Amino acid sequence: MKVLIVDDEPAMLLAMKRLLSNMEDVELVGSFRNAAEALDFVRDREVDLAFLDIKIAKDDGLELARSLRLIRSKLDIVFTTSHSEFAMDAYDVYPLDYMVKPISRKRLAQTITRAASRHSATAEAAVAVAVDLTPNKLTVRALGCFEASSMQAGTVKWISKKSKELFAYLLFNRGRSVAKIRILEDIFPDMPLKNAETYLNTAVYQLRKALSLHGFKEMVISSQEQYRVDLDQVDVDFIHFEQGVEELSEIDAANEARAIDLEKTFSGELFEEKSFVWATAEREFLAILYDIFAKRLASWLLAQKRFREAVQIATRIVSRNEFEEESNLLLLNILGAMGDRQSLHNYYEHYTQSLLQELGLQPTPNFHQIYEQYR
């Protein structure tokens, strides 16, 4: 595993070098004292794991992490810092870990092992694709965007907006046959029937043509004035998410890894930035489903004293609804339980001021009571 370090403290660089030099299968490929040098290095060299201080002289370690990810999207980030009050902000970058100095050899070894496991799993998946162990499928991302791609031809290039919307609509109906008249009412609501039928036929033709370049011409099936999509040929993120939540009705040690991975797949609202009126109710349903599941997962992680992961998930929940009390109480509880009094105080002050400024309200007695309990 190729590793680099960025820290403006010479003593910290030396200590990390010594610790890493004794780690098996770890190659220290670079150590830097500023962000610019690290960015230049990563542009030309492969790096698997980066240890970053959040405060690097005049540089911002959080911004450096974001810039590194733009260059190497699969790069794992670990923050090593004396500033525990930045923990909340750090989780916006989705780091692999967050370690407060001084760092012990045991703690570092745990992080290295975790990073190695992630890279091993990624490599095994790449090998499976390379030797064609799985059938070719179209992959659809509809949470936070709407994109479709295949291994053999890359991203689907839509011929028209309506053909793209038609595909989204058929996926939304999860392989069920949909009557033509219903499609016309939902996708072409303000158009005369005769014109709408013509546009639908054109959209179907364009959709099949776009999919045929990826080997999926027969995915869209029409029969007796009805249309559907063959789900056996496609992997859809929101369908997998919904099925996964249903299967994980109870979270325990046996399925915790799967639950954590599932939570990460919810990267945004259904068909985000696409004003598909027919998807409004489903978008709201999936958002509620995510909030309920994520709260259960964060609460379970809190009970296991896995505070770092619990904070990361709770922060995502709060970011989706800033003033929803249950989510804020959960996050406050996690910060208090982890013993980070500075982050607890900063968060309490931020929430209190925001609530007053935006809504003219004070925190509930329960919120204040939990804060006082841990303070």
N, C-alpha and C positions, 0 to 999 in steps of 0.2 A: 504494500500500500504506500503510495507516494504522498508525503505529508509536508506542509509548509507552516511556518510560524510567523506571525506579525505582532510585534510588541516593541514599544519604545524603551523598555527597561532592559539594559544589557544583562543585568543579573537574572532576570526572568528568562531571557533568551538562552543564556548559558544553562540554567537549571532545566529548561524544557529539552534542550539538546541532549543533556546527559541522561534524562529520563527516557527519551525516545530512542537513544542509541542502544539501549538494552532491551527494547521491545522487539519480539520476533516478527519477521515479515514486514517491518516498517522501514521505509527509506525516507530520510529527511532530505528533501530536494531543494529547500530554500528557507532562509530565515531573514526577515526584513524588519526595519524600524520605522517604515512609513508606508502609506497606502499606495503611492504611485509606483514604487519599486515592485510591490507585490502584484499589482495589476499588470505591469509590463511583463513580469515573469510568467504569469498564468496565461497570457495571450499566446505564448509560444511553447509552453510545456504542459504536459498532462499532470494534473494534481487530483487526488482522491479526497483529501481531507485537509482543512485549513483551521488552525488554532489562531483565533483573533482576540486581541484585547479590544474592549469597547472604546476606551480612551487611549488613542495613539498619538501622543504629542498634540499637534494641531488638527489631526484627522479624526473622523468619526468612524468608529469600527462598524456601526450598523450600516452606514452608507457603503463602506467598503464591502461588507457582506453582500449587499444587494448588487453591487457592481460585479463582484466575482461570480455571482449566480447568473448574471446576464452573459458572461463569457463561458462559464462552465455550469450548465443547468443542473448537472447531477453531482456537483461538488457538495460534500458535507461540510457544515460549518459548526465549530465548537467555540463558544466564547469563554475566554479565560480572563477573569478580571477581578479587581479588588472592589468594584463598584456594584454591590448587590442591588442598589436602587434602580439599576437599569434593566433588571430582569424582565419586567413587564414589556418594555419596548423591544427587548431582544427576541421575544417569542413571535413578533410580527414577521421575522425573517425565517421562521421555522428552522431553528438550528437543531443539530443532532443532540447537542448538550450545552449546558451552561455551568461552568465551574468557577467557584470563587477561590482566589488565591489565599494561602499557599496550596498548591496541588500535590497530593500524595501520589506515590507510584501506583498504589492499588486503585485509586480513583481513576487515574489516567489509563491504566490497563483495562478497566471496565469499559471506558469510552472507546478505546482502540478495538476491543473485541466486538463491540456493538457495530462500529463502522465497518469492520471486516465482514461481519455477517450480512450486512446490507449489500455490500458490493458483491459478495459471493452469490447472493440470491439474484442480483441483477445479471451477473455473468451467466448463471445457469439458464435464466430466461432467454438471454441472447443466443445461447447455444441451441436451445430448443427451437427457436425460430430459424436459425441457420440451417439446421438439418431437417426442417419442415416436419416437426413432430406434431404440429397442430394444423387442422384444416384452415384454409384461408377464410378469414372473416372480415367483414367491414366493421371498423371500430367507430363508434359515435360518441362524442362528448357533447352533452346538452346541458350540463350544469355549469353555469358561468359563461357559456358560449353556445355555439352550435356549429360543430365541425365533424366531418366524416373523413376517414382515411383507410387505406388498405396497405398491407406490406408490399404488394406488388406494384402499386402505382401512386402511392403517396396520398396527398389530400385530394378529395373530390372537388372538381371545379364545376360549380353549378352554372347552368346555362341561363337560368332566369331566377328571379326572387320567388316567383310563384311555384316553380318546380322544387325549390329548396323548402318552401313552406309546406308544400304537399307532402314531402318526405317526412318532415317534422310531425305533421298531423297524423300520418299513418303510424309512425313510431309511437306517438302519444296514445294511440288506440291499441297499442301492444299486440299487434298481430291479428286483431279482430277485424272481420269484414265490416266495412262501412258503406252504407248506401250512397249512391251518387248524389241523390237529392240533398242528403245531409252535408256532404262535402261542399256542394255548391252553396248551401246556406251559410256554412261556417267560413269558407275561404273567399267566396265571391259574394258577400251579402248584399252589396249595393248595385249589382249588375243585373240587367235583364237576363232571364233564364236562358234564352237561346245563345246570347253572347257568352254567358258563364259556361255553358256546355262546351263551346268552342275553345275557350281558354283552358278548361280542365283537360280536354283531350290533348291540347298542345303541351300543357304542363306534364302530363303523364308521359308523352313521347320524349320530352326533354329530360325528364328524370331518368327514364330507362336508358337513354343515350349516355348520360353522365355516368350512370352506374355500370354500364357495359364495359367501359374502359378499365374497370376494376374487376371484371369477371362476374358481375352481379346483375346482369340484364334481366334475369328471371326473378329477381327479388320482389318486384312489384307485381302482384297477381290481381287480375280483374276477371270477374265472372258474374253474369246475371245482374248487371248494373251495380256491382259492388266492387270495392277495392280493399286490398290489405297488403301488408308487407310480411315477408317470410322471416320471422325472428330467428330461425335456425342459422341464418347466414349473417347475423349481425350481433355485435356486443354493444349494448347501450348502457351508459353509466347510470342514468337515473332509474332504470329498471333493476339493475344490479343492486343499487343502493336500497331501493324499496324492498327487494327480496331479502337482502342481507339483514336489514333491521327486523323484519318479520322473523327470520331464523334466530336472531340473537335476542330473544325475549328475556333471557337471563344472561347477565355478564358474569363470568367467573374466570378462574385462572386458566382453564382449558381453552377458552376462546378469546381471551383478552387481546392477543396480538391481532386476531382477525377484526375485532371491534375497533381497535385503534386504526388499522388500515382503512376500514370502512368509513370512519369519521373523516379521514383525510380526503376521501373521494368527493365529498360534497364541497366543491370549490366555488359555488355560487348558485344563484337562482336558476330555475329551469328556463332555458332559452333566453338567458339574460340579454338585455339590449334589443331583443326582438319583440315587437309589439303584437304578438299573436293573441288576440282577444280570446279565442277559444281555449287558450291554455291558462287563463287567469286562475281558475279554481284549483287546477292541478298544481300550479306554481305555489299557491298558498298552502296546499296540503303538504307538499314535499318540504316546504320551509318549516312547518309545524312539526312534521315527522323528524326532521333533523334536530330541531331544538330539544325535543323530548329525548331522543336517543343520545345526543351529546351531553345533556345534563345527567342522564343515567351513567354514562361512561365516566364523566368527570367526577361524579360522586363516588363511583366505585374506586377510581384511582386515588381519590382523597382518602378513602377508607384503608387503602393499601399503603398509604404514606408515599405514594409516587407523585410528589408535589409538582415536579417540573412538567410532567405530562398533563396533570390535572389543570395547572395554570394555563398552559397553552390552549387547551380545549375550551376552558371557561372564558378565556379572553376572546376567542373567536365567537362564542355565543353572545357575549356582551356587545361586541362590535356590530352584531346584526340588529340589536335592539338596545340602544344605549341606556334606556331608563326602565327596562323591564326588571322589576324588583327581584324576582326569584333568581335570575341569572346573576345579578349583582351581589345578592346574598351569598350565592355559591362561590363566587370569586373571592369575596371578602373572607369567607370561611377558610378557603384554601390558603390565602396569603397569611392569615392568622395562624393556621395549623403548621405552616412551614417555618414559622418563627422569624420571618423577615419583617421586622417591625417598621423599617423605613418604607418598604414597598406598601405595607398595610396602611401606614399613615398617609403616604402620597396618594394612594388610590381613594381612601376615604375622603380626603380633601378635594380631590378632582371630582368625584361623584357628587359630593355635597354642593360644590360651587356650580357645577353644570346643571344640576337639578333646579337650583334656585334661579340661575340666569335664564334657562330655557323654559321652565314650566312654573317658576315662582313657588316651588314646593320645598319642603324640608324632608330629609330622610325619615322613614318610619321609625318608631321606637325600637322595633326589632333590629333594624339595621344598625342603629346607634348602640344597642345593647351588645351585639356581636363584636363591634369595634372595641368597645370598652373591655370586653372579656379578654381579648387578645392583647390590647395595648398595655 
